[in-house]
Every structure is written in structure tokens, then in C-alpha cells.
Amino acid sequence: MSRSVELLRTLVGFDTTSRESNLQLIEFVRDYLAGFAVPCELIYNAERSKANLFATIGPADQPGIVLSGHTDVVPVDGQPWTLAPFELSERDGKLYGRGTADMKGYIACVLALVPALVAAPLRLPVHIALSYDEEIGCLGVRSLLAVLEQRPVKPLLCIIGEPTQLKPVLGHKGKLAMRCDVHGHPCHSAYAPQGVNAIEYAAELIGELARLGQQLKRDTQDPRFDPPYSTVQTGVISGGKALNIVPADCRFDFEIRALPAQDPAWVAQQLQAFAQQQLLPRMRAVSADSDIRFSELSAYPGLATDAQSQAAELIATFCGSQDFTTVAFGTEGGLFDAVGIPTVVCGPGSMDQGHKPDEFVSREQLEACDAMLQRMLSTIRR
């Protein structure tokens, strides 16, 4: 069994679903690194139930390369798994388990490289960065980045190991997720005009969101992305108590996935203006207590690394390809880039398998990732 597969077996065995703690996995990695005399920093959340990990191998006073991955995984609840999700299984060269593709396979390859990194005379350092709560809005990495932002030496490159089949990805969209709470006025449905129907006003807001989405589609397109424009969608809605009661409350969640050059906050601002100027005056004419409230659920910036940059040149060297591309899903990459760390996305496996039952990564992809990291090592040796 290869070292990467052996490590992946251990990593998959930790249930690091975002609602759970990741400390068992983090402490395993800390102890594993300590076995090679590599110290690391743990940056905990406020409850000390989760932690980021950051470790450096090589000359810390030089700009180096960050190998970054998130430790949390999405839930398996309600999915028809045919294999135990938190035990590594193999069939026909495919390694099954929650997080194998997204993205413990990459983390396993990074950890497998540690002995070679420690033994090599490095002219540039390699940093290992592991985060928590990426799957629920890229939340945990922010405290790690707040620490790194204060460091005098910034890395040359961060490689986010999300599954891209090891194709070098230079761009992805940003995301803003919002919640809207509509409060109206209840009454018996036989006297509906005396009430303020929260569901109906929420429907008007959702309709306005759809119109804004069409405007984004018309205004700006970037053929590098699929779809090639910013998108808006409403994903969750709830409201009402009974059919014969005009509903007093309705809540819906929506998201904007914006091209890197666009600010997703524009949609939220336009929707809030529509609520203030068009809807609330009508609602409050019936009941002064009516209200429409917006709150942010999560947000992260897009990523748009220049194809002519040093970061792009480096990842092309490591991958052996200048066939740069983009992905539809978001990553922590935009956050690294925002603090001055040029970032690309490149890792083993495919997001076609991520978040699904019987998630898998192939042995072939892990071996290719090991080879990519070995090429990186060859590049930064003295």
C-alpha cells in the first residue's frame, strides 16, 4: 500500500462532517508532523472545538509554497451509500469514502511528501495549511489568514487541492448567501385584504431576484466560466401555518455566484432597495409592524489569477500543463489571494464525485498528485 493511500485510510476514518469537531484529525496530523520534527501552529475557534493547522518545512524567512486543504466534509445523511462512508474501501482502483475526493486525498498526498521535504535541502519553504468549516462558507480559514497576513514574508504561491483532476485552475466565482425574513400581518383568510400576506410579498422579492439574475446574464459574460455569467437562485423557503390564515411570516434563502470581476453585493443592494421603495410602503399601509429584514449567511470572494503571473508559471511547471481552466464551485482561494498570497486550485479527483454517495478518488489520481508534488519538490531544492 502506498503511503498516500495508507494516510487517506486514516483521514477518512475521522468523521469531520462540518457539524462535528475536526480535532481528532488535526491532532493526528500534528503528531504525524512531530514525528519528523516539524512543529506546527494550531489556531482554534472560540469554543476550541475545531482548529486550523499551519506548519512550515524549510527556510521560513523565504517566500515559499502553501499546500492548503480543508478538513471538513459534507454530511452523508439521507444519501444511499453502499459502502461505509467513514471507512476506506477499494474497488477496481477506486478508493471510496466520504472526503476521498473533496479533499482528503490531496491532504494525504501532502502528508506523504513530508519525509522527502524534511530530508531535502530546500531553498524555499513548503507550508502545510489545513482549515475547518470550508463547506459551510469558508469560515475557519479566515482566522488562519489573519495570522498569515501579519507575517513579513508572503508565500509565492498557494495550491488549494480541491478536486480538479490535477488540471491547473486559475479562477472561480465568488459567492454571497443571504436570508430574507418577511413579516406581515395575519388574519382569517376570508378577510385577506385586512392582512399582509408574507408569502405573497416574499414571492415578489423572489421574482425581483429572477429579474436581477436576467440582468446579470445580459450585462456581463466571461466565456472561461460555465455558465459564463453571474447567477442568482433561491434555494430554501418556508412560511405559513394553515391555508385559512393569511401568513404573517415567510423566510427564504438565496445566493449569488458572481464572476470574479463582479460584486455580488450589488444584487443584495438592489433587492433591499426594491423592498424599501416598492414593498414596505404597501405593507405598512395595512400594518405598521410589517418588515423585511436581510441577513448574510456566508460570503467568499472569487478568484482570478493572471495566466501570466509567477503563480501560474509555477503551477504549470508542477502540473506539466499550461491548459489553465476555471471551475464553477467556490474555494478558499479568493481569501488567500485577498491577503496577498497568489493562489491556484489543483488537486486529485473530480468534483463530479464530491458531495455524493459512494464518493471516490482513483489510485491513478493519487499517484499523479504524488508525482506533481515530487516535481514541486525538485523545483524548490537547492
Backbone hydrogen bonds, N-H to C=O, Kabsch-Sander energy under -0.5 kcal/mol:
donor,donor_aa,acceptor,acceptor_aa,energy
6,E,2,S,-2.4
7,L,3,R,-2.5
8,L,4,S,-2.5
9,R,5,V,-2.3
10,T,6,E,-1.4
11,L,7,L,-2.6
12,V,8,L,-2.8
13,G,9,R,-1.1
14,F,11,L,-1.4
15,D,13,G,-0.6
16,T,14,F,-1.3
18,S,73,V,-1.8
20,E,17,T,-3.2
22,N,49,S,-0.5
23,L,49,S,-0.7
26,I,22,N,-2.4
27,E,23,L,-3.0
28,F,24,Q,-1.9
29,V,25,L,-2.4
30,R,26,I,-2.7
31,D,27,E,-2.4
32,Y,28,F,-2.6
33,L,29,V,-2.8
34,A,30,R,-2.3
35,G,31,D,-1.5
36,F,33,L,-1.7
37,A,34,A,-1.9
38,V,33,L,-2.4
41,E,54,F,-3.1
43,I,52,N,-2.0
44,Y,42,L,-0.6
45,N,50,K,-2.0
48,R,45,N,-1.4
52,N,43,I,-2.6
53,L,130,L,-2.5
54,F,41,E,-2.3
55,A,128,I,-2.1
56,T,39,P,-0.7
57,I,126,V,-2.6
60,A,58,G,-0.7
62,Q,59,P,-1.7
65,I,125,P,-2.1
66,V,157,L,-2.9
67,L,127,H,-3.3
68,S,66,V,-0.7
68,S,159,I,-2.3
69,G,129,A,-2.3
71,T,131,S,-3.0
73,V,16,T,-1.4
79,Q,76,V,-2.2
81,W,79,Q,-2.1
87,E,84,A,-1.4
89,S,96,Y,-1.9
91,R,94,K,-2.2
94,K,91,R,-2.1
95,L,361,V,-3.1
96,Y,89,S,-3.4
96,Y,94,K,-0.6
97,G,359,E,-2.3
98,R,85,P,-3.1
100,T,97,G,-2.0
103,M,101,A,-0.6
104,K,99,G,-3.2
105,G,99,G,-0.7
105,G,100,T,-1.0
107,I,103,M,-1.5
108,A,104,K,-2.6
109,C,105,G,-1.8
110,V,106,Y,-2.4
111,L,107,I,-2.6
112,A,108,A,-2.2
113,L,109,C,-1.0
113,L,110,V,-0.6
114,V,110,V,-0.5
114,V,111,L,-1.1
117,L,113,L,-2.2
118,V,114,V,-2.8
119,A,115,P,-1.8
120,A,116,A,-1.4
122,L,120,A,-1.1
123,R,380,I,-2.7
124,L,380,I,-1.0
126,V,57,I,-2.6
127,H,65,I,-3.2
128,I,55,A,-2.7
129,A,67,L,-2.3
129,A,127,H,-0.6
130,L,53,L,-2.6
131,S,69,G,-1.9
137,G,134,E,-1.7
138,C,134,E,-2.1
139,L,133,D,-2.3
140,G,132,Y,-1.2
142,R,139,L,-1.1
143,S,140,G,-1.1
144,L,140,G,-0.7
145,L,141,V,-2.6
146,A,142,R,-1.9
147,V,143,S,-1.1
148,L,144,L,-2.3
149,E,145,L,-2.6
150,Q,147,V,-1.0
151,R,148,L,-1.5
154,K,152,P,-0.6
156,L,64,G,-2.6
157,L,64,G,-1.4
158,C,342,P,-2.0
159,I,66,V,-3.2
160,I,158,C,-0.7
160,I,344,V,-2.7
161,G,68,S,-2.2
161,G,159,I,-0.6
164,T,162,E,-0.5
164,T,347,G,-2.1
165,Q,349,G,-2.5
166,L,347,G,-2.6
167,K,164,T,-1.3
169,V,345,V,-2.6
170,L,168,P,-0.5
170,L,325,T,-2.4
171,G,325,T,-0.8
172,H,303,L,-1.7
173,K,327,V,-0.6
174,G,258,A,-2.6
175,K,300,Y,-2.5
176,L,256,I,-2.2
177,A,298,S,-3.1
178,M,254,F,-3.1
179,R,295,S,-2.9
180,C,252,F,-2.9
181,D,293,R,-2.9
182,V,180,C,-0.5
182,V,250,C,-3.3
183,H,181,D,-0.6
183,H,291,D,-3.2
184,G,182,V,-0.5
184,G,248,A,-4.2
185,H,196,V,-1.6
189,S,244,N,-2.5
191,Y,188,H,-2.1
192,A,189,S,-1.3
194,Q,191,Y,-2.5
195,G,192,A,-2.1
196,V,185,H,-2.4
197,N,195,G,-0.5
198,A,196,V,-0.9
198,A,247,P,-2.5
201,Y,197,N,-2.0
202,A,198,A,-2.3
203,A,199,I,-2.3
204,E,200,E,-1.6
205,L,201,Y,-2.0
206,I,202,A,-2.6
207,G,203,A,-2.4
208,E,204,E,-2.1
209,L,205,L,-2.2
210,A,206,I,-2.0
211,R,207,G,-1.8
212,L,208,E,-2.5
213,G,209,L,-2.4
214,Q,210,A,-1.9
215,Q,211,R,-1.9
216,L,212,L,-2.3
217,K,213,G,-2.0
218,R,214,Q,-1.9
219,D,215,Q,-2.6
220,T,216,L,-1.9
222,D,228,P,-3.0
225,F,222,D,-2.2
231,T,257,R,-2.3
233,Q,255,E,-2.1
235,G,233,Q,-0.5
235,G,253,D,-2.0
236,V,253,D,-1.3
238,S,251,R,-2.5
240,G,249,D,-1.2
245,I,242,A,-1.6
246,V,187,C,-2.9
250,C,182,V,-1.9
251,R,238,S,-3.0
252,F,180,C,-2.2
253,D,236,V,-2.2
254,F,178,M,-2.4
255,E,233,Q,-2.5
256,I,176,L,-2.4
257,R,231,T,-2.5
258,A,174,G,-1.7
258,A,256,I,-0.6
262,Q,259,L,-2.4
266,W,263,D,-1.8
267,V,264,P,-1.0
268,A,264,P,-1.0
269,Q,265,A,-2.7
270,Q,266,W,-2.4
271,L,267,V,-2.4
272,Q,268,A,-2.4
273,A,269,Q,-2.1
274,F,270,Q,-2.1
275,A,271,L,-2.3
276,Q,272,Q,-2.5
277,Q,273,A,-2.8
278,Q,274,F,-2.5
279,L,274,F,-1.2
279,L,275,A,-0.5
280,L,275,A,-2.9
283,M,279,L,-2.4
284,R,280,L,-3.1
285,A,281,P,-1.0
286,V,282,R,-0.5
286,V,283,M,-1.2
287,S,283,M,-2.4
290,S,287,S,-1.7
291,D,183,H,-2.3
293,R,181,D,-2.8
295,S,179,R,-2.3
297,L,177,A,-3.0
298,S,177,A,-1.3
300,Y,175,K,-2.2
303,L,172,H,-2.5
305,T,170,L,-2.9
309,S,306,D,-1.8
313,E,309,S,-2.1
314,L,310,Q,-2.6
315,I,311,A,-2.3
316,A,312,A,-2.1
317,T,313,E,-1.7
318,F,314,L,-2.3
319,C,315,I,-2.6
320,G,316,A,-1.9
321,S,316,A,-1.1
324,F,322,Q,-2.2
325,T,168,P,-1.9
327,V,171,G,-1.9
335,L,332,E,-0.7
336,F,332,E,-1.8
337,D,333,G,-2.6
338,A,334,G,-1.8
339,V,335,L,-0.8
339,V,336,F,-1.0
340,G,337,D,-1.8
341,I,336,F,-1.9
344,V,158,C,-2.5
345,V,169,V,-2.5
346,C,160,I,-2.8
351,M,163,P,-0.6
353,Q,350,S,-1.8
354,G,350,S,-0.7
356,K,353,Q,-1.3
359,E,356,K,-0.7
361,V,95,L,-1.9
363,R,93,G,-2.8
366,L,362,S,-1.8
367,E,363,R,-2.8
368,A,364,E,-2.1
369,C,365,Q,-2.2
370,D,366,L,-2.7
371,A,367,E,-2.1
372,M,368,A,-2.1
373,L,369,C,-2.5
374,Q,370,D,-1.9
375,R,371,A,-2.0
376,M,372,M,-2.0
377,L,373,L,-2.4
378,S,374,Q,-2.3
379,T,375,R,-1.6
380,I,376,M,-1.6
381,R,377,L,-0.8
382,R,121,P,-2.9
